[in-house]
Amino acid sequence: MSMRYRRLGTSGLQVSELSLGSWLTFGKQVGDETAEALMKVAYDNGINFFDNAEIYSRGESERVMGRILKRMEWPRDTWIVSSKAFFGSGGKQPTQLGLHRKHVVEACHAALDRLQVDYLDLYFCHRPDPNTPISETVWTMHQLIMQGKVLYWGTSEWSAEEIKEAHAVAGKHHLIAPVMEQPQYNMFHREKVESEFAPLYGTVGLGTTIWSPLASGVLTGKHSLEGDASSRLRMAGLDWLRERELNEARLRTVEELKNIAQSVGLTLPVFAIAWCLRNPHVSTVILGASRTAQLEENLHAVEAQDLLTPAVMAEVQRVIER
């Protein structure tokens, strides 16, 4: 398997087409040894981007990743690490969350400490903050970059309008603008990446680090309405996700997609990830994994994307739009 790389939007940064995320796994679903094994498999196969956030396991995910990065001693110029600010790492005081200058700066310092790094390669605003002017956040991110604590900044689950406003502020004041957005994208969640953001790729050069390529596991093809008690959708506190993702019509669609995948010799998970990679506006697909075998299988999506011909893509379109 040979990893391929894409530019992060119109920036010069090259990110691996597949990256490794730690939401729901590091510091929670998997032990530290498994987390280390996953990162090693990822790095050895050319993955150069590891995604994290302050809220993941209330900071524990970043601590786990930081310890592994320290232990591995991989040259710092060979990998990219991110954090995200908005939700805080567990505190509920108004100063402990949001995108106001105080929290964004303090969250950055805390992430640097937990990850044991001198700077964050990517720093995301994890959600829009209706209580903070976008101009305040843009200025704060620019200042963190000027201080050498952050290299690139971006957004996650922002609207196209909010991203445009951030660019307008940056343009007006000659500040560094956001270069990437982290939206959900998969066969069942296409609106933002394919429609809403369409005008932004050519105008502001938006890069995307997409999450949930398997629709929270639904596109593994292993789910039924009764479900597997060990699956991600059965985890405590994720009832909202289960109700949104699991229904009879969707599971019927999954069966049809599985047949298309098999017709080109692929498992459904690899096929679904490869489908995301066929979109040229996707900079990297963030994979979640709880076992190394699962990650090793999904890495085949890089080469598998070549099997998704225009005819295969049209067949997928027909099934998911019916």
KOLRO-55248 format. One record per residue (C-alpha): residue number from 1; x, y, z; residue in one letter. Coordinates in pm, 1 decimal. Last residue first. Layout:
BEGIN
resi;xx;yy;zz;resn
NUM;X;Y;Z;A
...
end
This chain:
BEGIN
resi;xx;yy;zz;resn
322;-3347.4;683.0;-445.8;R
321;-3052.8;916.4;-408.1;E
320;-2820.6;667.5;-240.2;I
319;-2877.2;389.9;-496.3;V
318;-2855.1;602.3;-812.3;R
317;-2547.1;785.6;-686.3;Q
316;-2373.7;454.9;-612.0;V
315;-2446.8;339.2;-970.0;E
314;-2309.8;668.0;-1106.1;A
313;-1989.2;622.0;-901.6;M
312;-1949.3;269.9;-1044.5;V
311;-1992.7;400.9;-1401.3;A
310;-1750.0;690.3;-1338.3;P
309;-1494.6;430.3;-1224.7;T
308;-1441.9;348.3;-857.7;L
307;-1154.6;100.2;-900.4;L
306;-889.2;374.1;-869.4;D
305;-1029.1;461.5;-524.7;Q
304;-917.5;116.3;-409.4;A
303;-551.4;224.8;-400.2;E
302;-606.0;470.4;-114.8;V
301;-894.9;264.6;28.0;A
300;-649.5;-14.9;117.9;H
299;-577.2;174.2;442.3;L
298;-918.6;57.8;565.7;N
297;-796.4;-300.6;604.6;E
296;-489.7;-200.8;806.0;E
295;-704.8;19.2;1030.7;L
294;-946.1;-265.1;1106.6;Q
293;-658.7;-507.0;1168.6;A
292;-503.6;-251.3;1408.0;T
291;-815.2;-246.4;1625.3;R
290;-1022.7;41.6;1769.5;S
289;-1017.4;255.3;1457.4;A
288;-1129.8;602.1;1350.9;G
287;-1026.6;723.4;1008.8;L
286;-1004.7;1088.5;906.8;I
285;-1034.6;1130.7;528.1;V
284;-795.7;1392.4;390.0;T
283;-806.9;1687.5;149.6;S
282;-1160.4;1617.3;23.9;V
281;-1238.2;1864.3;-255.6;H
280;-1126.1;1612.5;-519.3;P
279;-1416.8;1380.4;-424.7;N
278;-1301.6;1028.8;-516.7;R
277;-1151.8;1004.7;-167.6;L
276;-1500.0;987.0;-13.6;C
275;-1586.3;688.9;-239.2;W
274;-1257.7;522.0;-131.7;A
273;-1379.9;542.8;229.6;I
272;-1712.0;379.3;134.8;A
271;-1541.5;106.6;-72.8;F
270;-1297.7;22.5;206.5;V
269;-1588.0;-4.8;452.7;P
268;-1803.4;-205.4;204.4;L
267;-1541.0;-470.9;132.5;T
266;-1398.1;-451.8;-217.8;L
265;-1385.9;-679.9;-521.9;G
264;-1545.9;-446.0;-774.8;V
263;-1881.5;-629.3;-765.8;S
262;-1841.0;-667.5;-388.5;Q
261;-1861.0;-291.3;-342.6;A
260;-2177.1;-272.0;-557.0;I
259;-2336.2;-551.7;-350.6;N
258;-2243.1;-375.4;-23.6;K
257;-2406.0;-59.3;-158.0;L
256;-2730.2;-251.4;-207.5;E
255;-2715.7;-386.7;149.2;E
254;-2642.0;-35.7;283.2;V
253;-2950.0;97.5;104.2;T
252;-3163.0;-160.5;285.5;R
251;-3001.7;-49.9;614.4;L
250;-3092.4;310.3;537.1;R
249;-3455.2;224.7;470.3;A
248;-3475.0;23.6;793.4;E
247;-3333.3;289.9;1024.2;N
246;-3000.7;343.3;1199.8;L
245;-2816.8;674.5;1158.1;E
244;-3026.5;935.5;1337.4;R
243;-3151.4;715.7;1622.6;E
242;-2803.4;572.6;1676.4;R
241;-2641.7;915.0;1682.6;L
240;-2889.6;1053.1;1935.8;W
239;-2843.9;740.0;2151.5;D
238;-2468.8;813.1;2169.9;L
237;-2445.7;872.1;2545.3;G
236;-2334.7;519.2;2628.3;A
235;-2181.5;339.4;2330.9;M
234;-2419.0;137.1;2113.5;R
233;-2343.9;332.5;1793.6;L
232;-1972.8;259.0;1839.4;R
231;-2038.8;-113.6;1833.5;S
230;-2001.5;-352.4;2127.4;S
229;-2374.3;-412.4;2180.3;A
228;-2416.7;-516.8;1817.4;D
227;-2740.0;-394.5;1675.6;G
226;-3109.4;-469.7;1700.3;E
225;-3169.4;-252.2;1391.9;L
224;-2890.0;-442.2;1217.2;S
223;-2534.2;-328.0;1170.9;H
222;-2233.2;-493.5;1009.4;K
221;-2246.5;-316.8;672.9;G
220;-1938.7;-111.9;766.9;T
219;-2135.5;180.9;625.9;L
218;-2339.8;216.3;947.1;V
217;-2016.0;256.3;1144.0;G
216;-2059.5;618.1;1247.3;S
215;-2145.6;716.0;889.1;A
214;-1844.5;523.1;749.0;L
213;-1660.8;836.2;629.5;P
212;-1719.8;982.8;979.1;S
211;-1484.9;1283.0;956.9;W
210;-1362.2;1501.9;670.8;I
209;-1046.2;1708.6;675.8;T
208;-1153.2;1964.4;414.9;T
207;-947.8;2234.3;239.7;G
206;-1106.8;2564.2;136.6;L
205;-936.6;2764.8;-137.4;G
204;-1118.1;3090.8;-56.8;V
203;-1287.7;3135.3;-396.9;T
202;-1250.4;2805.9;-585.3;G
201;-1328.8;2571.7;-298.8;Y
200;-1573.0;2812.4;-134.8;L
199;-1854.9;2807.2;-393.0;P
198;-1915.0;2430.9;-339.7;A
197;-1927.5;2458.3;42.2;F
196;-2307.2;2429.0;65.6;E
195;-2342.2;2171.4;-211.6;S
194;-2094.7;1881.2;-209.7;E
193;-1925.1;1919.6;128.7;V
192;-2224.3;2046.6;323.8;K
191;-2497.9;1837.3;160.7;E
190;-2323.7;1499.9;149.7;R
189;-2415.7;1311.0;465.3;H
188;-2544.9;962.6;372.6;F
187;-2262.0;860.7;137.6;M
186;-2007.2;1013.9;374.1;N
185;-1891.9;1354.8;492.5;Y
184;-1892.7;1515.9;838.4;Q
183;-1725.8;1854.0;825.8;P
182;-1374.4;1961.3;928.1;Q
181;-1296.3;2294.2;759.1;E
180;-955.5;2409.6;638.3;M
179;-755.1;2720.0;545.3;V
178;-876.8;2979.8;795.9;P
177;-747.0;3330.4;717.2;A
176;-417.8;3487.9;824.4;I
175;-479.7;3859.0;883.7;L
174;-453.9;4146.2;636.3;H
173;-722.8;4345.3;825.2;H
172;-992.6;4349.7;554.6;K
171;-894.1;4010.9;414.4;G
170;-902.3;3839.2;753.7;A
169;-1242.3;3988.3;836.3;V
168;-1380.3;3884.5;495.5;A
167;-1230.8;3537.6;532.5;H
166;-1402.6;3488.8;870.1;A
165;-1730.3;3612.6;715.9;E
164;-1697.4;3360.4;432.4;K
163;-1645.8;3079.4;686.8;I
162;-1959.4;3189.0;873.0;E
161;-2162.2;3197.4;551.2;E
160;-2038.1;2851.6;444.8;A
159;-2163.5;2717.0;777.7;S
158;-1924.0;2594.5;1046.4;W
157;-1905.5;2225.0;1136.8;E
156;-1534.1;2243.2;1212.6;S
155;-1314.8;2545.2;1147.7;T
154;-959.9;2626.9;1047.8;G
153;-617.3;2734.4;1159.9;W
152;-270.2;2671.2;1024.9;Y
151;73.6;2689.6;1193.3;L
150;-16.5;2736.8;1561.5;V
149;200.0;2832.9;1861.5;K
148;446.9;3038.2;1657.0;G
147;345.9;3369.3;1818.5;Q
146;226.2;3503.8;1481.3;M
145;8.9;3191.1;1447.3;I
144;-143.1;3252.4;1790.4;L
143;-203.5;3617.3;1689.6;Q
142;-384.9;3515.2;1370.1;H
141;-602.1;3272.5;1568.1;M
140;-695.1;3548.2;1814.2;T
139;-771.0;3801.2;1538.2;W
138;-999.1;3551.0;1361.5;V
137;-1175.9;3463.8;1689.3;T
136;-1244.1;3828.8;1773.6;E
135;-1365.8;3899.0;1417.3;S
134;-1611.9;3607.5;1440.2;I
133;-1785.7;3795.0;1721.9;P
132;-1833.1;3564.8;2022.3;T
131;-2168.5;3453.7;2167.8;N
130;-2290.9;3266.4;1857.3;P
129;-1982.3;3041.6;1873.3;D
128;-1935.1;2826.3;1561.1;P
127;-1814.8;2473.4;1639.8;R
126;-1475.0;2305.9;1687.4;H
125;-1269.3;2612.6;1597.5;C
124;-975.2;2413.0;1465.2;F
123;-600.1;2431.2;1520.7;Y
122;-365.7;2257.0;1275.1;L
121;11.8;2215.6;1307.9;D
120;-2.2;2276.4;1681.4;L
119;318.9;2413.1;1832.6;Y
118;582.1;2329.3;2095.3;D
117;453.0;1975.9;2152.3;V
116;381.5;1766.7;2463.0;Q
115;28.0;1676.6;2345.2;L
114;-116.6;1762.4;2686.8;R
113;91.8;2081.1;2725.4;D
112;34.0;2205.3;2371.4;L
111;-337.4;2130.7;2418.3;A
110;-347.4;2332.8;2743.3;A
109;-173.5;2629.4;2577.4;H
108;-418.9;2620.8;2286.1;C
107;-717.6;2590.2;2519.7;A
106;-593.5;2894.7;2715.1;E
105;-564.8;3098.9;2395.6;V
104;-905.1;2992.3;2254.4;V
103;-1067.5;3030.1;2597.5;H
102;-952.8;3384.5;2667.4;K
101;-994.0;3509.2;2310.4;R
100;-1359.9;3407.9;2284.6;H
99;-1432.6;3088.8;2088.0;L
98;-1646.4;2902.3;2340.0;G
97;-1571.1;2719.4;2662.3;L
96;-1401.2;2761.0;2998.6;Q
95;-1488.1;3129.0;3057.0;T
94;-1859.6;3044.3;3073.8;P
93;-1789.0;2791.9;3352.0;Q
92;-1870.9;2431.5;3257.0;K
91;-1530.8;2264.7;3284.8;G
90;-1480.5;1931.8;3107.5;G
89;-1213.5;1983.7;2844.5;S
88;-1364.6;2287.1;2675.7;G
87;-1635.9;2264.6;2409.1;F
86;-1486.7;2525.8;2175.5;F
85;-1127.5;2450.8;2081.9;A
84;-983.0;2187.9;1849.8;K
83;-642.8;2022.4;1841.2;S
82;-429.0;1902.9;1555.3;S
81;-112.1;1705.6;1486.7;V
80;97.6;1684.9;1170.6;I
79;388.7;1446.4;1121.9;W
78;730.0;1421.1;952.8;T
77;886.1;1751.4;1068.9;D
76;871.1;1643.4;1432.4;R
75;1104.1;1348.2;1362.2;P
74;942.0;1034.4;1507.0;W
73;1055.0;984.7;1866.3;E
72;798.5;708.8;1921.9;M
71;787.8;770.4;2298.3;R
70;707.1;1140.9;2276.8;K
69;440.6;1086.2;2010.8;L
68;290.7;811.2;2228.3;I
67;282.0;1029.9;2541.5;R
66;119.3;1313.4;2346.8;G
65;-144.2;1082.5;2198.4;M
64;-246.0;958.8;2544.0;V
63;-251.4;1313.1;2684.1;R
62;-453.9;1436.0;2385.8;E
61;-715.9;1162.9;2434.4;S
60;-724.6;1237.0;2809.0;E
59;-833.6;1596.1;2750.5;G
58;-1197.4;1547.7;2840.6;R
57;-1220.7;1209.4;2663.2;S
56;-1211.5;1411.3;2340.0;Y
55;-1307.4;1766.6;2447.0;I
54;-965.6;1926.3;2384.4;E
53;-948.8;1787.9;2031.5;A
52;-743.9;1539.9;1823.3;N
51;-644.8;1449.2;1467.5;D
50;-321.7;1272.5;1372.1;F
49;-188.6;1359.6;1026.3;F
48;115.2;1198.1;857.6;N
47;-25.1;862.3;748.1;I
46;248.4;694.8;541.1;G
45;191.0;329.3;622.3;N
44;445.3;320.2;906.3;D
43;272.2;623.9;1058.2;Y
42;-71.6;458.7;1063.1;A
41;53.7;121.8;1187.5;V
40;248.7;303.0;1462.4;K
39;-49.3;517.7;1557.0;M
38;-271.4;211.7;1586.3;L
37;-14.4;20.7;1796.2;A
36;18.3;320.3;2031.2;E
35;-359.9;345.8;2076.3;A
34;-372.4;-30.6;2137.4;T
33;-110.9;-0.1;2411.0;E
32;-287.2;302.4;2562.6;D
31;-616.4;117.9;2599.4;G
30;-908.2;157.1;2360.3;V
29;-1264.8;286.0;2400.1;Q
28;-1188.0;583.6;2627.6;K
27;-845.4;748.0;2645.8;G
26;-806.1;717.6;2271.7;F
25;-1121.2;575.7;2105.7;T
24;-1431.9;796.6;2108.7;L
23;-1258.9;1064.8;1895.3;W
22;-894.0;970.3;1823.8;S
21;-849.8;1044.8;1454.5;G
20;-604.2;891.0;1208.8;L
19;-542.4;1029.5;859.9;S
18;-603.7;905.5;505.9;L
17;-515.7;1109.7;197.5;E
16;-190.6;1206.4;371.7;S
15;-157.9;1582.3;413.5;V
14;67.0;1809.7;207.7;Q
13;75.5;2169.7;333.9;L
12;116.6;2429.9;57.4;G
11;-218.7;2590.7;129.3;S
10;-479.2;2587.6;-148.7;T
9;-694.7;2332.5;31.8;G
8;-471.4;2108.0;241.5;L
7;-263.5;1977.2;-46.8;R
6;-300.1;1608.3;-118.4;R
5;-85.3;1305.6;-40.0;Y
4;-82.4;942.7;-148.5;R
3;7.1;641.9;66.1;M
2;146.2;331.3;-104.2;S
1;0.0;0.0;0.0;M
end
